[in-house]
Amino acid sequence: MPYSEHVSDPLSAALAATVQSARLARDLSASALAERSGVSRAMIGKIERGEAQPTAALLGRLSAALGMTLSELVARAEADEPRLVRAADQPTWTDPVSGYRRRAVSPSAGGPLELVDVVLPPGAEVSYAADVYAFIHQQIWVLEGQLRFREGDLVHELGPGDCLRLGPAEPCVYVNPSSADCHYLVAIAKRRV
């Protein structure tokens, strides 16, 4: 099942409204967003009405189709733009299927760099389509645990302290092959167009 039918926390409800407002701000119909993202029109409707909590992969596809990073989408849902964000105030989102937890560390006020703190539970796997990476540069720095990162046909086995700069946009899969949490930091910068 690609989503959870229960949207229970305030951030998930705010994400629903943010997806809809970003779509409308770009003068996109739900059908046009569906075509751009590969997410069905029906699913977009459920997400925007708060009837379904999307997975990380679905949010990644929607944010890319809207010309945003997933962190920007989460930050806009928070609707606060300070330059300083205390650890307790950094928005955290949990994928309802994999348990993947993502904390937007960077202030939402913008800037050329975003930092995202991620915990991938044991045995979890999260996939993203290539278009999610089409307009960003990204590096992954493993803090604890093991991360198997598939970038197209290339597989990277990463351990504590390892840092990987992603190459050209490819479908990517984050896998925690171990029995302990994998904790890593993602640094994201938008590509200049």
C-alpha positions in Angstrom: 0.0 0.0 0.0 1.7 3.3 -1.1 0.1 5.5 1.6 -1.7 5.5 5.0 -5.4 6.3 5.1 -5.0 8.1 8.5 -3.6 11.7 8.4 -3.3 12.3 12.1 -0.5 14.8 12.8 -0.6 18.6 12.1 2.4 18.4 9.7 0.7 15.9 7.5 -2.4 18.1 7.3 -0.2 21.1 6.5 1.6 19.1 3.8 -1.8 18.4 2.2 -2.5 22.1 2.0 1.0 22.9 0.8 0.9 20.5 -2.1 -2.4 22.0 -3.2 -1.3 25.6 -2.8 2.0 24.9 -4.7 0.1 23.2 -7.5 -2.3 26.1 -7.8 0.5 28.7 -7.6 2.0 27.0 -10.7 -1.4 27.1 -12.4 -1.4 23.3 -12.7 -4.5 21.2 -12.7 -4.5 17.9 -10.7 -4.3 16.1 -14.1 -1.3 18.2 -15.1 0.5 17.5 -11.8 -0.4 13.8 -12.2 1.2 13.7 -15.7 4.3 15.5 -14.5 4.8 13.4 -11.4 3.5 10.0 -12.3 1.2 10.1 -9.3 -2.4 9.4 -10.1 -4.9 12.2 -10.2 -7.0 10.3 -7.6 -4.1 10.0 -5.2 -3.2 13.7 -5.6 -6.9 14.4 -4.7 -6.7 12.2 -1.6 -3.4 13.8 -0.5 -4.7 17.4 -1.0 -7.9 16.6 0.9 -5.9 15.1 3.8 -7.5 11.7 3.2 -4.1 9.9 2.6 -0.6 10.4 4.0 1.8 10.0 1.1 5.0 8.0 1.4 8.5 9.6 1.0 8.7 8.4 -2.6 5.3 9.9 -3.5 6.2 13.2 -1.8 9.5 13.2 -3.6 7.8 12.8 -7.0 5.3 15.5 -6.2 7.9 18.0 -5.0 10.1 17.4 -8.0 7.1 17.9 -10.4 6.4 21.2 -8.5 10.1 22.3 -8.9 10.8 22.0 -5.2 12.9 19.8 -3.0 11.2 17.6 -0.5 12.7 19.7 2.3 11.2 22.9 0.7 7.8 21.2 0.7 8.1 20.2 4.4 9.4 23.7 5.3 6.5 25.4 3.5 4.1 23.2 5.4 5.6 24.5 8.6 4.9 28.1 7.3 7.7 29.6 9.4 10.7 31.3 7.9 13.2 32.0 10.7 17.0 32.1 10.1 17.5 30.1 13.2 15.6 26.9 13.8 16.2 25.2 17.2 16.4 21.4 17.2 13.1 21.1 19.0 11.4 23.2 16.3 12.8 21.4 13.2 9.9 19.6 11.4 10.1 15.9 11.4 8.2 13.7 9.0 7.9 9.9 9.2 7.1 7.8 6.1 4.0 5.8 7.0 5.2 2.6 5.2 8.9 2.3 5.8 9.2 4.2 9.1 11.9 6.5 7.5 12.2 9.6 9.6 13.3 12.9 8.1 14.1 16.1 10.0 14.5 19.3 8.1 17.5 20.8 9.9 17.9 24.0 7.7 15.8 27.1 8.2 13.0 27.3 5.6 13.9 30.9 4.7 15.8 29.6 1.7 19.4 29.8 0.8 21.6 27.7 -1.5 21.9 24.7 0.8 19.5 22.4 2.7 20.5 19.9 5.4 18.2 17.0 6.2 18.8 14.5 9.1 17.5 11.0 8.3 17.0 7.8 10.3 16.3 4.7 8.2 15.1 1.8 10.4 16.6 -1.7 10.1 15.6 -3.5 6.9 13.8 -0.4 5.5 14.0 0.6 1.9 13.0 3.9 0.3 13.0 4.5 -3.5 13.0 7.7 -5.5 12.6 8.2 -9.3 15.3 9.9 -11.2 13.3 13.1 -11.7 13.5 13.8 -8.0 17.2 14.4 -8.5 17.0 16.3 -11.8 17.4 19.8 -10.4 19.5 19.2 -7.3 23.1 18.3 -6.2 23.1 16.0 -3.2 25.6 14.5 -0.8 25.0 11.8 1.8 27.1 11.6 4.9 26.5 8.5 7.1 26.7 9.2 10.8 25.8 5.8 12.3 25.0 2.4 10.9 25.1 1.0 7.4 23.6 2.3 4.2 23.3 0.5 0.9 22.6 3.2 -1.7 21.6 2.1 -5.2 22.1 4.9 -7.8 20.8 3.5 -11.1 22.9 0.3 -11.6 25.6 1.3 -9.2 25.6 0.1 -5.6 27.4 2.0 -2.8 28.0 0.4 0.6 28.4 3.2 3.1 29.4 3.1 6.7 30.0 5.7 9.5 31.9 8.7 8.2 31.5 7.8 4.5 30.3 10.7 2.3 28.9 10.2 -1.2 28.2 12.9 -3.8 25.5 11.7 -6.2 26.1 11.6 -9.9 23.7 12.4 -12.7 20.0 11.9 -12.0 19.2 8.2 -11.7 16.5 6.2 -9.9 17.8 5.8 -6.3 17.1 3.4 -3.5 18.2 3.9 0.1 18.4 0.5 2.0 19.3 -0.3 5.5 20.7 -3.8 5.3 21.5 -4.1 9.0 19.6 -4.8 12.2 20.3 -1.3 13.7 19.1 2.2 12.6 21.1 4.0 9.9 21.5 7.7 10.6 22.7 10.0 7.9 22.8 13.6 6.8 21.8 14.7 3.3 23.1 18.0 2.0 21.1 19.4 -1.0 21.8 22.3 -3.3 19.7 23.4 -6.2 21.3 23.2 -9.6 21.5 26.5 -11.5 19.2 26.5 -14.5 
